[in-house]
């Protein structure tokens, strides 16, 4: 009894401590629409239903803070697509004057922020899909490329009257795009230009250091989840993320291990603006399906960019072959710019070069000019405005018609 009581006291103390810090940045505890409004921008929430019955939430920033004084590419639609377990909050982490969504809006772009099926904004009930059932979670990011992205793009084009959209993806947000172009290549004609931030398609087969350890752990973890029938990974509650944040930032011994663990996934808290750290931790894990994680691990293990591997017998049922079919990268004919960092241990120069060689229409290969730039730095780095976002806008502006 006393042991449980002491644990409760510790949890409450840690929560109170970090919650006190979080009060310095109200975005920490707001949802995406409230964050946008608090930061002084207009926002709209749209629901898009896919052809297989999933209801997706798309958050829109239709213009900047000064609607009548925007410059650049006036009203061109841009869709921003998050990575694995992420949400539209990814594009707000660094705040006003720095986040890509706000910079694009102030430049005159019409910004639409995608939420993939299964995250906290896209788990709504529909007559065809009930998130309380196991069947709801029977998907990976493959389905986001085949169903989610096409539905959202078509919806945006219908709402805006435009013929094409601009696209920015981070990490798995790129894999989703390449899946769509491989499976539904007609969507090349609906994309003006695409930016791949830390692009994930091919993975490096020669894995070393902490990344190889994480792959083995995830593989065993995934096998265990399959055995027990665990189908979804839920968003991390704010209380738990706040406790983890306090432990990692305020306790030196634990902090060392936190930094090593985060480094596996291309994260470095030293690259973040301290004021945005609570926002990042509270919004980072928005949930998804277990299969999405396992599909990701399969890419790491095989070095191939292929569909989900169900195992030989089930593959025959799904694909009429013993192995999963691979996606055709060369089907992506829309203009693509590849952005990468030399500190990225997930999307490193080897795999980016392979992608560059197979894509038929790469308009720019951009290495971020900062040594040690890592995987999640593309959405969280304190200097992201100049290192990443300004080059993105420069590329998009070249395609604008006025």
N, C-alpha and C positions, 0 to 999 in steps of 0.2 A: 504493500500500500504506500509506504513512505517513498519507495523507489519510484513508483508511478507519479506520486505527487511532485517529487523533485524534478522529474523529467518535464512535467507540465510547466513548472515554474521556469525551467531553463528555456523551454520553447517560447513561453510568453515574453521572457526577458529579451531573447534574441529578436523576436518579432517586433517588440516595442523599440528596440535600438535601431534596427534598420528602417522601421516604419517612420521613425523620427527623421531619418535622412531622406526618405522618399518624399516627405512633405515639401522638400525644397524643389521638387519637380513634380507638379500635379499629373503629368502624363503617366507617371508610374502606375497609377491605379485607375486610369480611364480606359474605356474601350476605344477602338479606332475612330468611330464618328465623333466621340467627345474630344479625343485628342486633336483632331483636325479643327473642330470649332474653337477649342481653347487656344489653339495656335493662331487663330485669326483668319482661317480660310473657310470658304463655303464647302459644304459636303453634301453628298447624296448617297443613299444606300439603295442598291438595286438587287433584285433577286432574279437569277437566270436559272431556268430549269433545263437540264440536259435531255437529250433524246432517250436516255435510259433512266430518267426519273429522279436525278439528284438535283436538289435546290442549292445553288451556289450564291453566296453573297459577294457582290462587287461594290467596293467603295470608290466613290468618284469625287475628285476635286475639279470642278468644271472650269475654274479660272483662278488667278492669283488674288493676292490681297487687294490690289488696285486694278479692278476689272478693266477700267478705261485706259490704263497706262502700260499695258503689256507690250512687249516687243517680240521680235523673232517670228516663230512659226505660229501664227494666230489660229487657235482652235483645232490644230491637228491632234487627233486622238492618240494617246500613248497607253499601252497596257503594261503594267509592272507585275512580274510574276516571281513569287518567293521561292525559297528552297524547301527541302524536306523538313517537315514538322513546323514550317513557318506559317505566316499569315500576312495580310496587308500591312500589319504593324511594322514589318521589316523596313518599309520605305519611309517611316516616320522617326526612327530611332534617334537620329542625330539632331532633330529639331529644326526650328525655323532658321532659314538662311543657309542650311547645310544639307538637309534631307533632299534626296533626288526628287521626290514627289512635289515638294514645295518649290524647288528651283525650277522645275519644268512648268508648274502652274504659273509662277511669276513671269516666266518667259513667254507665256501665251498658249501653252499646250493644255489640252483637255485630258486630265490624268485619271485613268481607271486602274484600280488596284485589285487584282485577282485573289480569290481565296479558293484553293483546291478542295475537292470533296474530302470530307473527313476532318477538316480542322474546325476550330470552335465556332467559326462563322458560317460553315457550310455543312452543318449536321442537322438541318431542319427536316421535319417530317413531311413527306409527301404521300399521296395514296399508293405510289409505287415503291417507296423506300422509307423504311422505318429504322432509325438509328439504334433502336433497342434490340434489333435482331442481328444475328450473326451474318446473315446474307448482305446486310447493308455494307459491311466492312470487307466484302470479298472483292478487293481491288488493290492495285498498286498505282504508281504514278503513270503507268501505261494508259490506264483509262482516262487520266487527266489529259493526256495528249490526244487521245482518240475522241473523247466526248466533251470534256470540260472546256478546253481552249477553243475549239471550233464554236461551241455554243456561245461563249462569252464574246468572241470576235464578231460573230454574226449579230449579236445583240447590240454591241457598241456601234457597228456600222449602220444598223437600222435606226438607232436612237439619234445618231449624229448626222446621218445623211452622207457620211464620208464613204469613199470607195476603198480606202486602205487605212491601216493602223501602223504606228510605230510600236516596237516591242523591246522590253528590257527584261532579261531573266538573270537570276542569280543562282548558281550551283544547279540544283535539280530543276529549277525553272528553265534551264537551257535544255536539259534532257527531255522535258515535256514538249518543248518546241520542236526538237528534232524528231521526236516520236510522231507528232502531228504531221510534219512534213513528209515523213516516210510513209505513214499510213493514209494520209489525206493530202497529197501533194498539191491539190487544187488551191490550198490555202496560201501557197507562195504568192499568188496573184493578189492577196489581200494584205500583204505586208510590205510597207515602204522600205523599212530597214530594221534590222534586229541587232541588239547589243547583247553579247554573251559575257557576263561577269563571272569569273572563275568557272569556266564552262566544264560541265561534267557530261561526258558521253563515254569515251574510252577512259579506262583507268590504267595506271601504271602496273604492269605485271610484276615488276621487280620491286617488291615492297620491302622496306627496311624500317628499323627503329620502332617507335611507338605505334605507327599506323598499322604495321603487320600484326602487332599484339591486339589492337582493337578489332581487326577483322576476325581473328580467331575467336575473340570473346563474343562478338556479335553473332558469329556463326553458331556457337554453342547456345547462346541466348535464344536465337531464333528457333533452333531445333526444340528447345524446351517450350517455347511459346506455342509451337505447332502441336506438341504432344498434349498440352493442357487445353488446347482450343482457344487460346487468347488471341483475339482478332483486332483489337484496337489499342492504341497508345494515347491515353487521354492527356489533355493540357495539364501542365504543372500548375497547381493552385498557387496563388500569390503568397500565401503563408509559407509554403515550403520553399519557394524561390527566394523569398526574403531571408529565411533562415540560412539557406545555402549561401546566399550573398554575404551575410554577416560572417559566417564561418570562414569563407574564402578570403574576405578582405581584412578581417580583424584578428585572426588567429594565425600567427606566423607559421607554425608547423603545418596546419591544415592548408594554409595559403600556398605553400610549396607544392603540395600534391594537386591542389586545384589548378594551378598554373600548368602543371605537367599534363593533367587530363584535358584541359581546354586546348593545349597545344596540339593534341592528337587531331582535333577537329578544326584546326586552323584558326584558333582564337587566341587573342592576347589582350588581357584587360588593360595592359599598359598603353595600348593604342587607342583606348576609349577616352572620351571626355568624362571626367568623374561624375559630372552632373547627369549624364545619360546612362550610367551603369545600372541603376535600379530600374529604369525604363526597359533596358535591354533584357535583363534577367527576368522581369515579370511578363514579358511578351514573347520571349524567344520560342518557347515550346507550346505551340498551339494545337498539337495533336495530329494524328493521322492513323492510317491502318498499319497493322503489324506487317502486312505483306509489302507495303512500301519500303519499310526498313530492310526486309529480307531481299527484296529486289535490288536495292542499293548494295547490299553486301555481295550479292552475286556478281555485280559489275566489278567490284574490287577483287574478287577471287578469280574471275575468268579473264579479265582484261578485255572482254568483248562487250559491245553495246547491243544487247539482245533482249528479247522479251523474257518474261518471268519463266524460270525453270521449275516446273512442277515435279520433276523426276521423270525417268524414262517412260514408264507406263502411262502416267497422266499426260505427259507431253503428246503421246500418240493420240489420246482422246481430244486434246485441245488443238494440236497443230498438225496432226497426221504425220508426225516425225518424232524420232526419239529425242531430239534436242530442240530447244526453242529457236525460232527464226531470229535473225539479226536485223536490226534496223538499217535502212539504206541512207547513210549520211548524204550521199550525192544527190538525193532527192530534194535537198534544201537548196533551192536556186535563188531565193530572196537574198538581197545584200546582207551580209553578216560582218560585224566587227567583233573580234575576240580580244577580251581584256584579261590579263593574268598578272600575278605577282610572283616574284622570285622566292618568296617565303611560303608559298602555298604547297603543303605536303599532300593535298588531295588532287587538286587540278594543277599539276606542275607543268613545267615547260615541255616535257616529253609528250604528255598526252595532249596538250594544247597544240603542239606541232603536228601530231598525227591528225587531229581534227582539222587543222589549217590545210593540210595536204589533201584531205578528202572533200572538203567543202568547195563547191565550184565557183562561189562568188564572194570571197572574203575581200572586203573593202578596206579593212584595217586590222593589223595585228599590233596590239598596244600592250607594252610591258609597263606597268605602273612604275614611275621613276622614283621609287623609294625602296631601299634595300630592306628585305625582310617583310614585305607586304604579304599578308596572310589571307586565308580563305574567306573569313567573315569580315575582314577589313573593308571589303567592297560595300558593305552596308553599315558599318559601325565606326570606322576610323575617324578620329577627330579632325583630320584634314581631308576628308572625303570630297568636300566641295571642289577643291582645286585639283586633287589627284585623280579623281574619277568622274565626278558629275559634270564638270566643265567640259572635258573631252567628249562625253556623251552628247551633251547639248550641241557642241560644235558640229558633230557628225550629223545629228538630226537636222540642224539648221541648213546644212548643205542640200538636203532633200526637199526643203520647204518650197512651196509655191505661194506667191502672194497675189 
